[in-house]
Amino acid sequence: MTDRLLVVGGGVMGETLISGLLRAGWPTERILASERSPERRAELAERHGIEALAGLDAAGQAETVVLVVKPQDADAVLAELAGRIRPGAMLVSLCAGVPTARLEAGLPDGQPVVRVMPNTPAQVDEGMAAISAGRYADAAHVARVEELLNAIGRSVTVPESYQDAVTAISGSGPAYLFFVVEAMIEAGVHLGLPRVTATELVVQTMLGSAKLLRESGGHPTVLREQVTSPGGTTAAAIRQLEDHKVRAAFITAIEAARDRSRELGRTEPGS
């Protein structure tokens, strides 16, 4: 079968994409994986029934190659991939901060490249990803990437200049929310609740609030005000958050994530 997909990197996000595609109905023979760790290759093959290989020789069999490695490893993998990838095959990069121009420079001239910033809720098919086409990728390439990502959540197409901001907002975003959840659970414990009870209360509150925000279409300020009665308990809590400049701290933190994404994109091979 010629229409195959090779996932290079069998870590959490690589496996997330593989399992999502299989749940979406892709046959196992359409999916290949490349992974250096023998133990990890065995896990992928046993768990998903796909062919998991040590090297990149299979790149010549794939119409789409998905690069899911650490940003600092991208250049070395590209150097190995360049002599093996099929002419015209699309490279889809999930490497945070690595621009398409850098990816294209490591491949044969004219190779289509699409950059994607996913996030970890893709593990439960609720991911959010941003897609940016490189110089040689057209609308058909973007549509193919959208099809892949629809198996694990939602996606939007954005200019590549937005990708550092996307990384800071949604790529790193789950960590910020988990941080808030941790703090709320700890607060519940300090207030005398059993940890298991506090956890259930906070997690369902987070889940329900996100669903309400999406399905109601209401502005978050309006939804917050609906909970905030004048002189009430929520107003007292919000006053403390504002006094401690929590809103400003979040903006500063997200700006720092954006700046780090830019730094990763400027990192030279071997540095």
C-alpha positions as semicolon CSV with decimal commas, in nm:
position;residue;x (nm);y (nm);z (nm)
1;M;0,000;0,000;0,000
2;T;0,156;0,333;-0,105
3;D;-0,058;0,572;0,103
4;R;0,123;0,519;0,432
5;L;0,216;0,735;0,726
6;L;0,541;0,717;0,920
7;V;0,555;0,856;1,274
8;V;0,915;0,939;1,368
9;G;0,933;0,934;1,748
10;G;0,730;0,696;1,961
11;G;0,687;0,913;2,271
12;V;0,361;1,032;2,422
13;M;0,250;1,255;2,134
14;G;0,365;1,011;1,866
15;E;0,168;0,730;2,027
16;T;-0,128;0,963;2,081
17;L;-0,150;1,028;1,707
18;I;-0,112;0,658;1,625
19;S;-0,384;0,547;1,865
20;G;-0,617;0,827;1,753
21;L;-0,583;0,732;1,388
22;L;-0,650;0,368;1,469
23;R;-0,963;0,464;1,663
24;A;-1,067;0,674;1,363
25;G;-1,057;0,363;1,146
26;W;-0,712;0,365;0,992
27;P;-0,590;0,012;0,920
28;T;-0,272;-0,086;1,105
29;E;-0,086;-0,151;0,779
30;R;-0,112;0,218;0,685
31;I;0,085;0,328;0,992
32;L;0,458;0,283;1,052
33;A;0,662;0,404;1,349
34;S;1,031;0,479;1,385
35;E;1,168;0,464;1,740
36;R;1,523;0,419;1,868
37;S;1,437;0,242;2,194
38;P;1,391;-0,135;2,144
39;E;1,162;-0,153;2,447
40;R;0,946;0,127;2,317
41;R;0,928;-0,028;1,969
42;A;0,808;-0,352;2,123
43;E;0,542;-0,166;2,324
44;L;0,410;0,018;2,018
45;A;0,396;-0,298;1,808
46;E;0,226;-0,502;2,080
47;R;-0,017;-0,233;2,192
48;H;-0,127;-0,112;1,849
49;G;-0,040;-0,389;1,604
50;I;0,167;-0,159;1,384
51;E;0,513;-0,207;1,239
52;A;0,772;-0,030;1,456
53;L;1,123;0,008;1,315
54;A;1,459;0,126;1,447
55;G;1,571;0,347;1,157
56;L;1,426;0,571;0,891
57;D;1,449;0,342;0,589
58;A;1,069;0,319;0,589
59;A;1,049;0,690;0,499
60;G;1,062;0,591;0,133
61;Q;0,735;0,400;0,176
62;A;0,541;0,690;0,330
63;E;0,336;0,963;0,167
64;T;0,336;1,150;0,499
65;V;0,616;1,161;0,757
66;V;0,526;1,300;1,100
67;L;0,823;1,427;1,299
68;V;0,758;1,401;1,673
69;V;1,100;1,448;1,834
70;K;1,252;1,700;2,074
71;P;1,333;2,033;1,905
72;Q;1,704;1,990;1,978
73;D;1,701;1,655;1,796
74;A;1,519;1,779;1,486
75;D;1,826;1,871;1,280
76;A;2,000;1,538;1,333
77;V;1,686;1,347;1,239
78;L;1,634;1,564;0,931
79;A;1,989;1,492;0,817
80;E;1,914;1,122;0,835
81;L;1,570;1,162;0,678
82;A;1,682;1,379;0,385
83;G;1,826;1,092;0,184
84;R;1,533;0,861;0,250
85;I;1,214;1,064;0,223
86;R;1,014;1,012;-0,096
87;P;1,014;1,309;-0,339
88;G;0,689;1,499;-0,289
89;A;0,610;1,331;0,043
90;M;0,488;1,570;0,311
91;L;0,675;1,628;0,635
92;V;0,450;1,721;0,927
93;S;0,647;1,860;1,219
94;L;0,520;1,855;1,577
95;C;0,852;1,994;1,705
96;A;0,787;2,295;1,928
97;G;0,947;2,617;1,811
98;V;1,112;2,479;1,498
99;P;1,019;2,696;1,194
100;T;0,930;2,550;0,856
101;A;1,223;2,729;0,691
102;R;1,465;2,539;0,914
103;L;1,291;2,211;0,835
104;E;1,287;2,282;0,461
105;A;1,658;2,366;0,468
106;G;1,730;2,016;0,597
107;L;1,530;1,840;0,325
108;P;1,554;1,811;-0,054
109;D;1,445;2,128;-0,233
110;G;1,070;2,157;-0,281
111;Q;0,970;1,907;-0,011
112;P;0,634;2,017;0,139
113;V;0,647;2,089;0,512
114;V;0,360;2,164;0,750
115;R;0,419;2,276;1,108
116;V;0,179;2,176;1,385
117;M;0,157;2,274;1,751
118;P;-0,056;2,015;1,934
119;N;-0,128;1,971;2,304
120;T;-0,163;1,679;2,542
121;P;-0,547;1,663;2,567
122;A;-0,510;1,490;2,230
123;Q;-0,458;1,179;2,445
124;V;-0,834;1,180;2,511
125;D;-0,929;1,307;2,161
126;E;-0,979;1,662;2,290
127;G;-0,658;1,814;2,159
128;M;-0,618;2,161;2,015
129;A;-0,363;2,208;1,738
130;A;-0,254;2,495;1,516
131;I;-0,140;2,429;1,157
132;S;0,095;2,642;0,947
133;A;0,196;2,559;0,592
134;G;0,554;2,593;0,476
135;R;0,675;2,740;0,148
136;Y;0,598;2,434;-0,066
137;A;0,282;2,311;0,107
138;D;-0,053;2,386;-0,055
139;A;-0,418;2,368;0,050
140;A;-0,432;1,995;-0,021
141;H;-0,142;1,932;0,216
142;V;-0,310;2,137;0,488
143;A;-0,635;1,944;0,436
144;R;-0,449;1,615;0,483
145;V;-0,301;1,740;0,808
146;E;-0,645;1,855;0,927
147;E;-0,773;1,503;0,860
148;L;-0,496;1,357;1,074
149;L;-0,559;1,598;1,360
150;N;-0,936;1,553;1,354
151;A;-0,871;1,203;1,491
152;I;-0,739;1,351;1,815
153;G;-0,930;1,677;1,857
154;R;-0,966;2,011;1,682
155;S;-0,737;2,227;1,473
156;V;-0,705;2,577;1,332
157;T;-0,487;2,705;1,049
158;V;-0,278;3,010;1,135
159;P;0,008;3,212;0,981
160;E;0,339;3,074;1,100
161;S;0,418;3,404;1,271
162;Y;0,147;3,311;1,526
163;Q;0,304;2,978;1,620
164;D;0,513;3,102;1,914
165;A;0,201;3,257;2,067
166;V;0,005;2,937;1,998
167;T;0,277;2,736;2,172
168;A;0,252;2,962;2,475
169;I;-0,130;2,958;2,488
170;S;-0,248;2,609;2,393
171;G;0,070;2,403;2,361
172;S;0,177;2,484;2,716
173;G;-0,178;2,571;2,825
174;P;-0,271;2,237;2,985
175;A;0,017;2,281;3,232
176;Y;-0,123;2,616;3,348
177;L;-0,466;2,465;3,403
178;F;-0,321;2,166;3,588
179;F;-0,128;2,416;3,803
180;V;-0,454;2,590;3,894
181;V;-0,620;2,254;3,964
182;E;-0,333;2,159;4,196
183;A;-0,370;2,486;4,386
184;M;-0,748;2,448;4,420
185;I;-0,715;2,090;4,547
186;E;-0,455;2,199;4,801
187;A;-0,687;2,478;4,912
188;G;-0,966;2,226;4,959
189;V;-0,740;2,010;5,175
190;H;-0,639;2,311;5,386
191;L;-1,009;2,389;5,432
192;G;-1,062;2,041;5,576
193;L;-1,185;1,839;5,277
194;P;-1,050;1,489;5,214
195;R;-0,809;1,501;4,918
196;V;-1,018;1,260;4,712
197;T;-1,327;1,477;4,764
198;A;-1,141;1,798;4,684
199;T;-1,000;1,639;4,367
200;E;-1,342;1,525;4,246
201;L;-1,494;1,866;4,314
202;V;-1,219;2,058;4,134
203;V;-1,183;1,829;3,832
204;Q;-1,556;1,822;3,760
205;T;-1,578;2,197;3,814
206;M;-1,298;2,250;3,559
207;L;-1,456;2,010;3,310
208;G;-1,805;2,156;3,349
209;S;-1,682;2,513;3,324
210;A;-1,496;2,441;3,000
211;K;-1,804;2,272;2,854
212;L;-2,026;2,563;2,959
213;L;-1,784;2,810;2,802
214;R;-1,775;2,621;2,472
215;E;-2,143;2,532;2,442
216;S;-2,297;2,857;2,569
217;G;-2,080;3,080;2,355
218;G;-2,075;3,327;2,641
219;H;-1,783;3,558;2,706
220;P;-1,574;3,438;3,002
221;T;-1,622;3,772;3,176
222;V;-2,001;3,737;3,153
223;L;-1,989;3,378;3,279
224;R;-1,764;3,481;3,568
225;E;-1,998;3,765;3,662
226;Q;-2,290;3,519;3,671
227;V;-2,112;3,341;3,956
228;T;-1,997;3,660;4,130
229;S;-2,274;3,802;4,349
230;P;-2,209;4,149;4,492
231;G;-2,050;4,115;4,835
232;G;-2,051;3,736;4,810
233;T;-1,796;3,459;4,852
234;T;-1,677;3,463;4,489
235;A;-1,631;3,841;4,497
236;A;-1,413;3,804;4,805
237;A;-1,199;3,542;4,630
238;I;-1,167;3,740;4,305
239;R;-1,058;4,045;4,507
240;Q;-0,770;3,843;4,651
241;L;-0,668;3,717;4,306
242;E;-0,666;4,071;4,172
243;D;-0,476;4,204;4,475
244;H;-0,210;3,938;4,417
245;K;-0,195;4,029;4,046
246;V;-0,274;3,674;3,932
247;R;-0,401;3,799;3,595
248;A;-0,078;3,990;3,534
249;A;0,127;3,689;3,645
250;F;-0,048;3,469;3,389
251;I;0,018;3,720;3,110
252;T;0,384;3,745;3,210
253;A;0,418;3,367;3,229
254;I;0,266;3,318;2,884
255;E;0,494;3,585;2,740
256;A;0,790;3,392;2,886
257;A;0,668;3,074;2,714
258;R;0,638;3,265;2,386
259;D;0,991;3,397;2,422
260;R;1,128;3,049;2,495
261;S;0,955;2,915;2,184
262;R;1,131;3,184;1,982
263;E;1,465;3,085;2,136
264;L;1,411;2,722;2,042
265;G;1,340;2,824;1,685
266;R;1,666;3,017;1,666
267;T;1,876;2,737;1,817
268;E;2,148;2,627;1,578
269;P;2,216;2,258;1,513
270;G;2,442;2,110;1,780
271;S;2,400;2,401;2,022
